[in-house]
Amino acid sequence: MDLKQINSACRVASQKPIRKLLDLPIDFPKEIVCAKRVSGKYGPQILLELEECVVFFPQRSTAVLAPHLESLKGYRIVFYGTKKINSHHEQADFQFLEAEGMNIDFVDIHEDIMFAVVDIQAVILNLYVTGK
């Protein structure tokens, strides 16, 4: 019995906060530290450990992601928001990206640029509305 492996699987959720996929920042890549298949409330689910939290993925992704869990480490996930699938339901829209050639410094700079662009857009809008 590999106690280290068992304990690492059992303690992931207790080390980092559990977040909903819908709570991830929109259009911002997050690096995947590891991926695991776990038993969830409604059956098998995929649990992704990101740098600052863990995220349970929707049931619809379990069958597709399960064979690729080992290879997801180092990839990034981007949450694009939700999409209406009919008049009463929305689904999370997300995508996996290769992390090759990217590093955390680039991602941090990208986040700063996104906030700067939003600030500039707010200033321009204010100038347009107020005329000053």
Order of alpha helices (4+ residues) and beta strands (2+ residues): alpha-beta-beta-beta-beta-alpha-beta-beta-alpha
